[in-house]
Amino acid sequence: MTSTPRLGGTFSLGDFPVARMGYGAMQLAGPHVFGPPADRPAAVAVLREAVDLGINHIDTADFYGPYVTNEIIKEALHPYPDDLHIVTKVGALRDAEGNWPQALAPEQLRQAVHDNLNRLGLDVLDVVNLRVGGFDRPTPGSIAEPFTVLAELQQQGLIKHLGLSTVNAEQVAEAQSIAPVVCVQNFYNIANRDDDDLIDSLATLGIAYVPYFPLGGFSPLQSEELNAVAARFAATPLAVALAWLLHRSPNILLIPGTSSVAHLRENVAAAALALPDDALTELNNID
């Protein structure tokens, strides 16, 4: 069994080397990612523990809550450690009913970038992902107009690096023709592998792939094969699912979310779980 570096090793977001085990802040908001959390001090504690454990890549969005997660991140961690990199996303809003309407008009994108800057307490954002697809899959079509808006904000010095969320290979190529893309954030996990080819192509380009819902999202992963492998290594099935993602490709960065310090520690421990070839073969057969 080969050893796995703590936090899964590192990969670069542009010129930012980050631990491959990161943290997604979405669950710090209230139920259904709407409103404030029931226990704000506990949310602050999770973020501080994440940094203490060596996580230096935090994923967020100003429309989580809305506004809630960014405000908690600032409360917990500002002034930020020099090696901490916060990745946010724009392209959606929350309405009064808690829906997620798109917000891709140029002025909406500009406002969203400034809102993220203000609520996070930053002068420049490390990475901004343009979210353009649906809930769990891309929507085909040109993304040139909204991505160009972000590229202009990058040229103005408000954004260091650009990424994409919920996109297909054609949209990645289109964006790359406008400005460099450092990461792609799409729906992917051990049971949902539509992006296998995209992950491999991004790896050859040195572009990070960041799977959201790495543990299944609102419907946790269920698999007899996953359970069997977990039992052999005295691990939880979800820890094995995270470890499989780290083995899948060196450009994969994980951002599992949680509002619990104990669960956060379990996720971080998964980064040290080394899976032998026979276990990987068994897991690769999950469909």
C-alpha positions as CSV (number, residue, x, y, z in Angstrom):
1,M,0.0,0.0,0.0
2,T,1.5,3.3,-1.0
3,S,1.6,6.2,1.3
4,T,-0.4,9.4,0.7
5,P,0.9,12.8,1.9
6,R,-1.1,14.5,4.6
7,L,-3.9,16.6,3.1
8,G,-3.4,14.7,-0.2
9,G,-0.3,16.6,-1.4
10,T,-0.5,19.8,-3.3
11,F,-1.5,21.2,-6.7
12,S,-1.5,24.8,-8.0
13,L,-4.3,27.1,-8.6
14,G,-2.5,29.4,-11.0
15,D,0.5,30.4,-9.0
16,F,-1.0,29.4,-5.7
17,P,0.1,26.0,-4.4
18,V,-2.7,24.6,-2.2
19,A,-3.3,21.4,-0.3
20,R,-5.4,19.0,-2.3
21,M,-7.8,18.7,0.7
22,G,-9.6,22.0,1.0
23,Y,-12.9,23.1,2.6
24,G,-16.2,24.1,1.1
25,A,-18.0,26.7,3.1
26,M,-21.5,26.2,1.7
27,Q,-22.8,24.3,4.8
28,L,-21.9,27.1,7.1
29,A,-25.2,28.8,6.2
30,G,-28.6,27.8,7.5
31,P,-30.7,24.9,6.3
32,H,-30.8,24.6,2.5
33,V,-27.9,27.1,2.3
34,F,-30.4,29.9,3.2
35,G,-30.2,32.2,6.2
36,P,-27.8,32.2,9.1
37,P,-26.6,29.0,10.9
38,A,-28.2,28.0,14.2
39,D,-24.8,28.2,15.9
40,R,-22.6,30.9,14.5
41,P,-19.7,30.4,17.0
42,A,-19.6,26.7,15.9
43,A,-19.3,27.8,12.2
44,V,-16.4,30.1,13.2
45,A,-14.8,27.3,15.0
46,V,-15.0,25.0,11.9
47,L,-13.1,27.6,9.8
48,R,-10.4,28.1,12.4
49,E,-10.0,24.4,12.8
50,A,-9.7,24.0,9.0
51,V,-6.8,26.4,8.9
52,D,-5.2,24.8,12.0
53,L,-5.3,21.4,10.2
54,G,-3.4,22.8,7.2
55,I,-6.2,23.6,4.8
56,N,-5.3,26.6,2.7
57,H,-8.0,26.5,0.1
58,I,-11.5,27.6,1.1
59,D,-14.4,27.6,-1.4
60,T,-17.3,30.0,-1.0
61,A,-19.8,32.3,-2.8
62,D,-21.5,35.5,-1.7
63,F,-24.9,33.9,-2.7
64,Y,-24.5,31.2,0.0
65,G,-26.9,32.4,2.6
66,P,-26.9,34.8,0.8
67,Y,-23.9,36.7,2.2
68,V,-23.7,34.5,5.3
69,T,-20.7,32.3,4.6
70,N,-18.5,35.2,3.4
71,E,-19.3,37.2,6.5
72,I,-18.5,34.2,8.7
73,I,-15.2,33.6,6.9
74,K,-14.2,37.2,7.5
75,E,-15.2,37.0,11.2
76,A,-13.2,33.8,11.7
77,L,-10.1,34.3,9.7
78,H,-9.5,38.0,8.8
79,P,-6.7,39.1,8.6
80,Y,-6.0,36.1,6.5
81,P,-2.9,33.9,6.7
82,D,-0.5,34.6,3.8
83,D,-0.9,31.1,2.4
84,L,-4.7,30.9,2.6
85,H,-6.5,31.2,-0.7
86,I,-10.2,31.9,-0.9
87,V,-12.0,30.8,-4.1
88,T,-15.4,32.4,-4.7
89,K,-18.0,32.1,-7.5
90,V,-20.4,34.5,-9.3
91,G,-23.2,34.0,-11.8
92,A,-26.1,33.2,-9.4
93,L,-28.3,34.8,-6.8
94,R,-30.7,33.7,-4.1
95,D,-34.3,34.9,-4.3
96,A,-36.8,35.3,-1.5
97,E,-38.0,31.6,-1.9
98,G,-34.4,30.3,-1.7
99,N,-34.1,29.5,-5.4
100,W,-30.8,30.0,-7.4
101,P,-31.6,32.2,-10.4
102,Q,-28.8,32.9,-12.8
103,A,-27.1,36.3,-12.6
104,L,-24.9,36.5,-15.7
105,A,-25.6,40.1,-16.9
106,P,-22.4,42.2,-17.0
107,E,-23.6,44.6,-14.3
108,Q,-24.7,41.6,-12.1
109,L,-21.2,40.1,-12.4
110,R,-19.4,43.3,-11.6
111,Q,-21.6,43.9,-8.6
112,A,-21.0,40.3,-7.4
113,V,-17.3,40.7,-7.6
114,H,-17.4,43.9,-5.5
115,D,-19.8,42.3,-3.0
116,N,-17.4,39.4,-2.5
117,L,-14.5,41.8,-2.1
118,N,-16.4,43.9,0.5
119,R,-17.8,41.0,2.6
120,L,-14.5,39.1,2.6
121,G,-12.6,42.2,3.4
122,L,-10.2,41.9,0.4
123,D,-8.7,44.2,-2.1
124,V,-8.3,41.5,-4.7
125,L,-9.9,38.0,-5.0
126,D,-7.6,35.1,-5.5
127,V,-9.9,33.1,-7.8
128,V,-13.3,33.8,-9.1
129,N,-15.3,31.0,-10.8
130,L,-18.0,31.8,-13.3
131,R,-21.0,29.6,-12.6
132,V,-22.9,29.1,-15.8
133,G,-24.7,25.8,-15.9
134,G,-27.6,24.2,-14.0
135,F,-27.7,22.6,-10.6
136,D,-25.6,19.5,-11.5
137,R,-24.8,19.7,-15.2
138,P,-23.6,22.2,-17.9
139,T,-26.0,24.1,-20.1
140,P,-24.5,24.2,-23.6
141,G,-23.9,27.5,-25.3
142,S,-21.4,30.3,-25.5
143,I,-20.1,31.8,-22.2
144,A,-17.9,34.4,-24.0
145,E,-19.9,37.4,-22.8
146,P,-19.9,36.8,-19.0
147,F,-16.4,35.4,-19.0
148,T,-15.1,38.5,-20.8
149,V,-16.6,40.6,-18.1
150,L,-14.6,38.7,-15.5
151,A,-11.5,38.9,-17.6
152,E,-11.9,42.7,-17.7
153,L,-12.2,42.8,-13.9
154,Q,-9.0,40.7,-13.8
155,Q,-7.2,43.2,-16.0
156,Q,-8.4,45.9,-13.6
157,G,-6.6,44.1,-10.7
158,L,-9.7,43.0,-8.8
159,I,-9.2,39.3,-9.6
160,K,-5.9,37.3,-9.7
161,H,-7.2,34.1,-11.4
162,L,-10.3,32.9,-13.2
163,G,-12.1,29.6,-13.1
164,L,-15.4,28.0,-14.3
165,S,-18.2,26.1,-12.7
166,T,-20.7,23.7,-14.3
167,V,-19.3,23.8,-17.8
168,N,-18.4,21.4,-20.6
169,A,-15.2,21.0,-22.6
170,E,-16.3,23.3,-25.3
171,Q,-17.0,26.1,-22.9
172,V,-13.6,25.6,-21.2
173,A,-11.9,25.9,-24.6
174,E,-13.9,29.0,-25.3
175,A,-13.0,30.6,-22.0
176,Q,-9.3,29.7,-22.5
177,S,-9.3,31.7,-25.7
178,I,-10.3,34.8,-23.7
179,A,-8.2,34.4,-20.6
180,P,-6.4,31.6,-18.7
181,V,-8.5,29.2,-16.7
182,V,-6.9,27.8,-13.5
183,C,-9.7,25.6,-12.3
184,V,-13.0,23.9,-13.3
185,Q,-15.6,23.1,-10.6
186,N,-18.2,20.5,-11.8
187,F,-20.4,17.8,-10.3
188,Y,-18.4,14.7,-10.0
189,N,-17.9,11.8,-7.5
190,I,-17.2,8.1,-7.5
191,A,-20.8,7.3,-8.7
192,N,-21.1,10.2,-11.2
193,R,-18.2,10.2,-13.6
194,D,-19.5,12.0,-16.7
195,D,-16.4,14.3,-16.5
196,D,-13.7,11.6,-16.7
197,D,-12.4,12.8,-20.1
198,L,-12.5,16.4,-19.1
199,I,-10.5,15.7,-15.9
200,D,-7.8,14.0,-17.9
201,S,-7.6,16.8,-20.5
202,L,-7.4,19.4,-17.8
203,A,-4.6,17.5,-16.1
204,T,-2.5,17.7,-19.2
205,L,-3.0,21.5,-19.2
206,G,-2.2,21.9,-15.5
207,I,-5.7,23.0,-14.7
208,A,-7.3,22.0,-11.4
209,Y,-10.5,20.1,-11.3
210,V,-12.6,20.7,-8.2
211,P,-15.6,18.3,-7.8
212,Y,-18.6,19.6,-6.0
213,F,-20.8,17.2,-4.2
214,P,-17.8,14.8,-3.8
215,L,-19.9,12.8,-1.4
216,G,-23.1,12.8,-3.3
217,G,-24.5,16.1,-2.3
218,F,-28.0,16.2,-0.8
219,S,-28.3,12.4,-1.5
220,P,-25.2,10.8,0.1
221,L,-23.4,8.1,-1.8
222,Q,-24.7,4.5,-1.4
223,S,-22.8,1.6,-2.7
224,E,-22.2,-2.0,-1.7
225,E,-18.7,-1.9,-3.2
226,L,-17.9,1.3,-1.4
227,N,-19.1,-0.2,1.9
228,A,-17.0,-3.4,1.4
229,V,-13.8,-1.5,0.7
230,A,-14.4,0.8,3.7
231,A,-14.9,-2.3,5.9
232,R,-11.6,-3.8,4.8
233,F,-9.7,-0.7,5.8
234,A,-11.7,0.2,8.9
235,A,-12.7,3.5,7.3
236,T,-16.0,5.1,6.6
237,P,-17.5,4.8,3.1
238,L,-17.4,8.6,2.7
239,A,-13.7,8.6,3.7
240,V,-13.0,6.0,1.0
241,A,-15.0,8.1,-1.5
242,L,-12.8,11.1,-0.8
243,A,-9.6,9.1,-0.9
244,W,-10.7,7.6,-4.3
245,L,-11.0,11.1,-5.7
246,L,-7.5,12.0,-4.6
247,H,-6.2,8.8,-6.3
248,R,-8.3,9.5,-9.4
249,S,-6.0,12.3,-10.8
250,P,-3.3,14.6,-9.4
251,N,-5.2,17.7,-10.5
252,I,-8.3,17.0,-8.4
253,L,-8.7,19.4,-5.4
254,L,-11.3,18.5,-2.8
255,I,-13.7,20.9,-1.0
256,P,-16.0,18.7,1.1
257,G,-18.2,20.9,3.3
258,T,-19.3,20.4,6.9
259,S,-20.6,22.5,9.8
260,S,-19.0,20.1,12.3
261,V,-15.4,20.2,13.6
262,A,-15.5,16.4,14.2
263,H,-16.7,15.7,10.6
264,L,-14.0,18.2,9.3
265,R,-11.3,16.1,11.0
266,E,-12.7,12.9,9.5
267,N,-12.5,14.5,6.0
268,V,-8.9,15.6,6.6
269,A,-8.0,12.1,7.8
270,A,-9.4,10.7,4.6
271,A,-6.5,12.4,2.7
272,A,-4.1,10.1,4.4
273,L,-6.0,6.9,3.4
274,A,-3.9,5.1,0.8
275,L,-5.8,2.6,-1.4
276,P,-4.0,-0.3,-3.0
277,D,-4.5,-1.2,-6.7
278,D,-7.0,-4.0,-6.0
279,A,-9.2,-1.7,-4.0
280,L,-9.0,1.0,-6.7
281,T,-10.0,-1.5,-9.3
282,E,-13.0,-2.5,-7.2
283,L,-14.1,1.1,-6.7
284,N,-13.6,2.0,-10.4
285,N,-16.3,-0.5,-11.2
286,I,-19.0,1.4,-9.3
287,D,-21.6,2.8,-11.6
